[in-house]
């Protein structure tokens, strides 16, 4: 029983590192292609035009082929929206409902007046007339009331586009995971058979998994004592995030190669089986159905994401009963710093916006994760809502400032691991 549990721990570590590679590469590709902004643009085009131009096309390809109309282009060129992204860059990945409604009223009315707006929407046979005309009637001459109705509808559209983005990201992660599984020859079935016969290798992986979890906990405690960092500009943050993504991907690939497992096409075991040529060996492996099943299992594991597998590791160690207490796990040379409680600001009369600000938030965070992050950041019980609230953003910025990180108010994989899963293991 214990031996099988340790094999499961070893496999979870393998999957965690593999899923980390998949997540990092997916996020890197998504950032380079500006997928979040493309999907938002697609949603706005459908909202204002009501015509799905490419119904036959797979969803993840639509953002690259969606065509905008002059009205949508005019909306995006309005200074209120155009100023959200640097000159010459891609479309903004997030537009607040208030900014959207203000820009839309200006574009439709040409002068921001109720009369101009009414003139544009007077024809109820057009798509915009059917969509916004009833809102205009209900507002009864109150422009602010009309904007509130537009904002509510835009929030619904944003929720819809977030759902599209999550589903498409899952597809992208599966495709990238499949490519990596074949490229690195990460066959889950063969790895499991190898671990069953090599218990020493299992012990090494179990020890390594324990060290990784402990290092996360040490990082969580020591960063609280780091100097306070200054805020950086938006462009610098974006460049830094892209650089960190590339560095993390390289490190994860290197860590994965160092596991000492039968992974890769040019391992010693592969050379032994190769026979006359390595090409013949690779071809023979590609023709084995069980190989494809093993790669498929690995790809599906990558879709679940590294946080899922690190959480599974923590639970398996708890079941195994070999986990040390947090105080005992800390090296003697590392002093235990004073716990920093980040107090959440008082609730304002502005409704918090439960809208993801980057690709990772949109595709990887669920309500349970967000509740855990709210607890980890010290929010009051009444503010534990499972939503990306304004209070959560403010507390995250304070934590980033205290811990010496770039102050973005946005979650990424390293931040979630540092806050959520490290703190969970320390409880």
C-alpha positions as CSV (number, residue, x, y, z in Angstrom):
1,X,0.0,0.0,0.0
2,X,2.8,2.4,1.0
3,X,4.8,1.5,-2.1
4,X,1.8,2.2,-4.4
5,X,1.2,5.6,-2.6
6,X,4.8,6.6,-3.2
7,X,4.4,5.7,-6.9
8,X,1.4,7.9,-7.1
9,X,3.4,10.7,-5.5
10,X,6.1,10.2,-8.0
11,X,3.6,10.3,-10.9
12,X,2.0,13.4,-9.5
13,X,5.4,15.1,-9.4
14,X,6.0,14.1,-13.1
15,X,2.6,15.4,-14.1
16,X,3.0,18.6,-12.1
17,X,6.3,19.5,-13.9
18,X,4.8,18.4,-17.2
19,X,1.6,20.5,-16.6
20,X,3.8,23.4,-15.7
21,X,5.5,23.2,-19.1
22,X,2.2,23.0,-20.8
23,X,0.7,26.0,-18.9
24,X,3.8,28.1,-19.4
25,X,4.0,27.4,-23.1
26,X,0.3,27.9,-23.6
27,X,0.4,31.2,-21.7
28,X,3.5,32.3,-23.7
29,X,1.8,31.5,-27.0
30,X,-1.4,33.2,-25.8
31,X,0.5,36.4,-24.9
32,X,2.4,36.4,-28.2
33,X,-0.8,36.0,-30.2
34,X,-2.8,38.4,-27.9
35,X,-5.5,35.8,-27.6
36,X,-7.4,37.5,-24.8
37,X,-7.8,40.8,-26.8
38,X,-8.7,38.9,-29.9
39,X,-11.5,36.9,-28.2
40,X,-12.8,40.1,-26.5
41,X,-12.8,41.8,-29.9
42,X,-14.8,38.8,-31.4
43,X,-17.4,39.2,-28.6
44,X,-17.8,42.9,-29.2
45,X,-18.2,42.4,-33.0
46,X,-20.9,39.8,-32.4
47,X,-22.6,42.1,-29.8
48,X,-22.7,45.1,-32.1
49,X,-23.3,43.3,-35.4
50,X,-25.2,40.1,-34.4
51,X,-23.7,38.1,-37.2
52,X,-21.4,35.1,-36.7
53,X,-19.4,35.4,-39.9
54,X,-17.7,32.0,-39.6
55,X,-20.1,29.6,-38.0
56,X,-18.5,26.6,-39.7
57,X,-15.1,27.4,-38.3
58,X,-13.6,25.9,-35.1
59,X,-13.9,28.4,-32.3
60,X,-10.1,28.7,-31.6
61,X,-9.6,29.9,-35.2
62,X,-12.3,32.5,-35.3
63,X,-10.4,35.3,-33.5
64,X,-7.8,35.2,-36.4
65,X,-10.4,35.6,-39.1
66,X,-13.2,37.8,-37.6
67,X,-13.7,40.9,-39.6
68,X,-14.7,44.2,-38.0
69,X,-17.0,46.8,-39.3
70,X,-16.4,50.5,-39.6
71,X,-18.5,51.0,-36.4
72,X,-16.5,48.6,-34.3
73,X,-13.2,50.0,-35.7
74,X,-14.4,53.5,-34.8
75,X,-15.2,52.2,-31.3
76,X,-11.7,50.8,-30.9
77,X,-10.1,53.9,-32.3
78,X,-12.0,56.1,-29.8
79,X,-9.3,57.7,-27.5
80,X,-11.0,56.2,-24.4
81,X,-10.4,52.6,-25.6
82,X,-7.4,53.2,-27.8
83,X,-5.5,54.6,-24.8
84,X,-5.9,51.3,-23.0
85,X,-3.0,49.7,-25.0
86,X,0.4,51.1,-26.0
87,X,0.7,52.7,-29.5
88,X,1.2,50.1,-32.2
89,X,0.3,47.2,-29.9
90,X,-2.6,44.7,-30.1
91,X,-6.1,45.5,-29.0
92,X,-6.7,45.7,-25.2
93,X,-7.4,42.4,-23.5
94,X,-9.8,44.0,-21.0
95,X,-12.3,46.9,-21.3
96,X,-14.3,48.0,-18.3
97,X,-18.1,48.2,-18.7
98,X,-18.0,51.9,-17.8
99,X,-15.4,52.7,-20.5
100,X,-17.2,50.6,-23.1
101,X,-20.6,52.3,-22.5
102,X,-19.0,55.8,-22.6
103,X,-17.2,55.1,-25.8
104,X,-20.2,53.5,-27.4
105,X,-22.5,56.4,-26.6
106,X,-19.9,58.8,-28.1
107,X,-19.6,56.7,-31.3
108,X,-23.3,56.2,-31.8
109,X,-24.4,59.7,-31.1
110,X,-21.3,61.5,-32.6
111,X,-21.7,64.2,-30.0
112,X,-22.6,62.4,-26.7
113,X,-26.1,63.8,-26.7
114,X,-29.4,61.9,-26.1
115,X,-30.8,63.3,-29.3
116,X,-27.9,62.0,-31.4
117,X,-28.2,58.6,-29.8
118,X,-31.9,58.5,-30.3
119,X,-31.4,59.4,-34.0
120,X,-29.0,56.5,-34.6
121,X,-31.2,53.9,-32.8
122,X,-34.5,55.1,-34.1
123,X,-34.5,52.5,-36.9
124,X,-35.6,49.4,-35.1
125,X,-35.1,47.1,-38.1
126,X,-31.3,47.2,-37.7
127,X,-29.5,44.9,-35.2
128,X,-28.4,47.9,-33.0
129,X,-31.9,49.3,-33.1
130,X,-33.3,45.9,-31.9
131,X,-30.6,45.5,-29.3
132,X,-30.2,49.0,-27.8
133,X,-33.5,50.6,-28.8
134,X,-35.5,49.0,-25.9
135,X,-32.8,50.0,-23.5
136,X,-33.1,53.6,-24.8
137,X,-36.9,53.5,-24.3
138,X,-36.6,52.2,-20.8
139,X,-34.1,54.9,-19.9
140,X,-36.7,57.5,-20.7
141,X,-34.3,60.3,-21.5
142,X,-31.8,59.5,-18.7
143,X,-28.4,58.9,-20.4
144,X,-26.7,57.5,-17.3
145,X,-29.5,55.0,-16.9
146,X,-29.0,53.9,-20.5
147,X,-25.3,53.5,-19.9
148,X,-26.0,51.3,-16.9
149,X,-28.2,49.0,-19.1
150,X,-25.5,48.8,-21.7
151,X,-22.9,48.0,-19.1
152,X,-25.1,45.1,-17.8
153,X,-25.4,43.7,-21.3
154,X,-21.6,44.1,-21.8
155,X,-20.9,42.2,-18.6
156,X,-23.0,39.4,-20.0
157,X,-21.0,39.5,-23.2
158,X,-17.8,39.5,-21.2
159,X,-18.9,36.4,-19.3
160,X,-19.6,34.7,-22.6
161,X,-16.2,35.6,-24.1
162,X,-14.5,34.4,-20.9
163,X,-16.3,31.1,-21.4
164,X,-15.1,30.9,-25.0
165,X,-11.5,31.8,-23.9
166,X,-11.5,29.1,-21.2
167,X,-12.7,26.4,-23.6
168,X,-10.3,27.4,-26.3
169,X,-7.4,27.5,-23.8
170,X,-8.3,24.0,-22.7
171,X,-8.1,22.9,-26.4
172,X,-4.8,24.7,-26.8
173,X,-3.4,23.1,-23.7
174,X,-4.4,19.6,-24.9
175,X,-2.8,20.2,-28.3
176,X,0.4,21.6,-26.8
177,X,0.4,18.8,-24.2
178,X,0.0,16.2,-26.9
179,X,2.9,17.7,-28.9
180,X,5.1,17.9,-25.8
181,X,4.2,14.3,-24.8
182,X,5.3,13.0,-28.3
183,X,8.2,15.3,-28.6
184,X,9.7,14.3,-25.2
185,X,8.3,10.8,-25.4
186,X,6.5,11.1,-22.1
187,X,4.5,7.8,-22.1
188,X,2.5,7.5,-18.8
189,X,2.0,3.7,-19.2
190,X,5.7,3.1,-19.7
191,X,6.7,5.4,-16.8
192,X,4.3,3.6,-14.5
193,X,5.7,0.2,-15.5
194,X,9.2,1.6,-14.9
195,X,8.4,3.0,-11.5
196,X,6.9,-0.4,-10.4
197,X,10.2,-2.1,-11.1
198,X,12.6,0.7,-9.8
199,X,11.6,1.6,-6.3
200,X,14.9,3.5,-5.8
201,X,13.9,5.8,-8.5
202,X,10.5,6.2,-6.8
203,X,12.2,7.2,-3.5
204,X,14.3,9.8,-5.3
205,X,11.2,11.3,-6.8
206,X,9.3,11.3,-3.5
207,X,12.2,13.1,-1.8
208,X,12.3,15.6,-4.6
209,X,8.6,16.2,-4.4
210,X,8.8,16.8,-0.7
211,X,11.7,19.3,-1.2
212,X,9.7,21.2,-3.9
213,X,6.7,21.6,-1.6
214,X,9.0,22.7,1.3
215,X,10.8,25.2,-0.9
216,X,7.5,26.7,-1.8
217,X,6.7,27.0,1.8
218,X,10.1,28.6,2.6
219,X,9.6,31.0,-0.3
220,X,6.2,31.9,1.0
221,X,7.6,32.8,4.5
222,X,10.8,34.5,3.4
223,X,9.4,36.8,0.8
224,X,7.4,38.5,3.6
225,X,10.7,39.9,4.8
226,X,12.0,41.2,1.5
227,X,12.3,44.9,0.8
228,X,9.3,46.8,-0.5
229,X,9.4,47.2,-4.2
230,X,8.4,50.3,-6.1
231,X,5.5,50.2,-8.6
232,X,6.5,49.8,-12.2
233,X,4.9,50.9,-15.4
234,X,2.4,48.9,-17.3
235,X,4.7,48.3,-20.3
236,X,7.5,47.2,-18.0
237,X,5.2,44.8,-16.2
238,X,4.1,43.3,-19.5
239,X,7.7,42.9,-20.7
240,X,8.8,41.4,-17.4
241,X,5.9,38.9,-17.4
242,X,6.9,37.8,-20.9
243,X,10.5,37.4,-19.9
244,X,9.5,35.5,-16.7
245,X,7.3,33.2,-18.8
246,X,10.2,32.3,-21.1
247,X,12.6,31.8,-18.2
248,X,10.1,29.6,-16.3
249,X,9.5,27.5,-19.4
250,X,13.2,26.9,-19.9
251,X,13.6,26.0,-16.2
252,X,10.6,23.6,-16.2
253,X,11.9,21.8,-19.3
254,X,15.4,21.4,-17.7
255,X,13.9,20.2,-14.4
256,X,11.7,17.7,-16.3
257,X,14.8,16.3,-18.2
258,X,16.6,15.8,-14.9
259,X,14.0,13.4,-13.4
260,X,16.0,10.3,-14.4
261,X,13.0,8.6,-16.0
262,X,12.7,6.8,-19.4
263,X,11.7,10.0,-21.0
264,X,12.9,11.2,-24.4
265,X,13.8,9.5,-27.7
266,X,17.5,9.4,-27.1
267,X,17.7,7.9,-23.7
268,X,20.1,5.0,-22.9
269,X,17.2,2.6,-23.0
270,X,16.1,3.9,-26.4
271,X,19.6,3.6,-27.8
272,X,19.7,-0.1,-26.6
273,X,16.4,-0.8,-28.3
274,X,17.2,1.2,-31.4
275,X,18.8,-1.7,-33.4
276,X,20.3,-0.6,-36.7
277,X,19.2,3.0,-36.6
278,X,17.4,5.3,-34.2
279,X,15.0,6.3,-37.0
280,X,13.7,2.7,-37.2
281,X,13.2,2.7,-33.4
282,X,11.2,5.9,-33.5
283,X,9.0,4.6,-36.4
284,X,8.4,1.3,-34.6
285,X,7.3,3.3,-31.4
286,X,5.0,5.5,-33.4
287,X,3.2,2.4,-34.8
288,X,2.5,1.0,-31.3
289,X,-1.1,1.8,-30.1
290,X,-0.2,1.6,-26.4
291,X,2.3,4.4,-27.0
292,X,-0.4,6.7,-28.2
293,X,-2.6,5.8,-25.3
294,X,0.3,6.7,-22.9
295,X,0.9,10.0,-24.7
296,X,-2.9,10.7,-24.5
297,X,-3.0,10.2,-20.8
298,X,0.0,12.5,-20.3
299,X,-1.6,15.2,-22.5
300,X,-4.8,15.0,-20.5
301,X,-2.8,15.3,-17.2
302,X,-1.2,18.4,-18.6
303,X,-4.6,20.0,-19.2
304,X,-5.4,19.9,-15.5
305,X,-2.5,22.3,-14.7
306,X,0.4,22.3,-12.3
307,X,-1.6,23.7,-9.3
308,X,-4.0,20.7,-9.5
309,X,-1.1,18.2,-9.3
310,X,0.8,20.2,-6.5
311,X,-2.4,20.2,-4.5
312,X,-2.7,16.4,-5.1
313,X,0.9,16.1,-3.9
314,X,0.1,17.9,-0.7
315,X,-2.9,15.6,0.0
316,X,-0.9,12.4,-0.9
317,X,1.8,13.5,1.5
318,X,-0.8,14.1,4.2
319,X,-2.1,10.6,3.6
320,X,1.3,9.1,3.6
321,X,1.9,10.7,7.0
322,X,5.5,11.5,6.3
323,X,5.1,15.3,6.0
324,X,7.0,17.3,8.5
325,X,5.5,20.2,10.4
326,X,6.1,23.6,8.9
327,X,8.4,24.7,11.7
328,X,10.5,21.6,11.4
329,X,10.7,21.8,7.7
330,X,12.5,25.2,7.7
331,X,16.3,25.1,7.6
332,X,18.0,26.3,10.8
333,X,19.6,29.2,8.9
334,X,16.3,30.6,7.8
335,X,14.6,32.6,10.6
336,X,10.9,32.4,10.8
337,X,9.7,35.9,9.9
338,X,6.7,37.6,11.5
339,X,3.5,36.8,9.7
340,X,2.3,39.7,7.6
341,X,-1.4,40.2,7.6
342,X,-2.6,42.1,4.5
343,X,-5.7,44.0,5.5
344,X,-8.3,44.5,2.9
345,X,-9.6,48.0,2.3
346,X,-13.1,49.0,3.3
347,X,-15.8,48.1,0.9
348,X,-16.6,51.0,-1.4
349,X,-19.9,51.7,-3.1
350,X,-18.4,50.7,-6.4
351,X,-19.3,47.2,-7.5
352,X,-16.3,44.8,-7.7
353,X,-15.6,43.6,-11.2
354,X,-15.4,39.8,-11.4
355,X,-13.5,39.9,-14.7
356,X,-10.1,38.1,-15.4
357,X,-7.3,40.5,-16.4
358,X,-5.0,38.0,-18.0
359,X,-5.0,34.6,-19.7
360,X,-4.1,32.6,-16.6
361,X,-7.0,34.1,-14.6
362,X,-9.4,33.4,-17.4
363,X,-8.5,29.8,-18.0
364,X,-7.1,28.4,-14.7
365,X,-8.8,30.0,-11.7
366,X,-12.2,28.7,-10.4
367,X,-14.3,29.8,-7.5
368,X,-12.6,27.5,-5.0
369,X,-9.2,28.7,-6.0
370,X,-10.2,32.4,-5.6
371,X,-11.8,31.7,-2.2
372,X,-8.5,30.2,-1.1
373,X,-6.6,33.2,-2.4
374,X,-8.9,35.5,-0.6
375,X,-8.2,33.6,2.7
376,X,-4.5,33.5,2.0
377,X,-4.4,37.3,1.6
378,X,-6.3,37.9,4.8
379,X,-9.6,39.2,3.6
380,X,-12.5,39.4,6.1
381,X,-15.0,36.5,6.1
382,X,-17.7,38.7,4.6
383,X,-15.3,39.3,1.6
384,X,-14.7,35.6,0.9
385,X,-16.9,35.5,-2.2
386,X,-15.0,33.4,-4.7
387,X,-14.9,36.3,-7.1
388,X,-12.1,38.5,-8.4
389,X,-13.2,41.4,-6.4
390,X,-11.7,44.9,-6.0
391,X,-10.7,44.0,-2.4
392,X,-8.9,41.0,-3.6
393,X,-7.0,43.0,-6.3
394,X,-6.0,45.6,-3.8
395,X,-4.8,43.0,-1.2
396,X,-2.8,41.2,-4.0
397,X,-1.1,44.5,-5.0
398,X,-0.2,45.1,-1.3
399,X,1.2,41.6,-1.0
400,X,3.2,42.0,-4.3
401,X,4.6,45.3,-3.0
402,X,5.6,43.8,0.3
403,X,7.1,40.6,-1.3
404,X,9.2,42.5,-3.8
405,X,7.3,41.4,-6.9
406,X,6.0,43.4,-9.8
407,X,2.9,45.2,-8.6
408,X,0.3,44.2,-11.2
409,X,-2.8,43.2,-9.2
410,X,-3.0,40.1,-11.4
411,X,-2.6,36.4,-10.7
412,X,-0.2,34.0,-12.5
413,X,0.8,30.5,-11.8
414,X,3.8,31.3,-9.6
415,X,1.7,33.7,-7.5
416,X,-1.1,31.2,-7.0
417,X,1.4,28.5,-6.0
418,X,3.1,30.8,-3.6
419,X,-0.1,32.0,-2.0
420,X,-2.6,29.1,-2.3
421,X,-0.9,25.8,-2.2
422,X,2.1,26.7,-0.1
423,X,-0.2,28.1,2.6
424,X,-2.4,25.1,2.3
425,X,0.4,22.8,3.1
426,X,1.4,24.9,6.1
427,X,-2.0,24.8,7.7
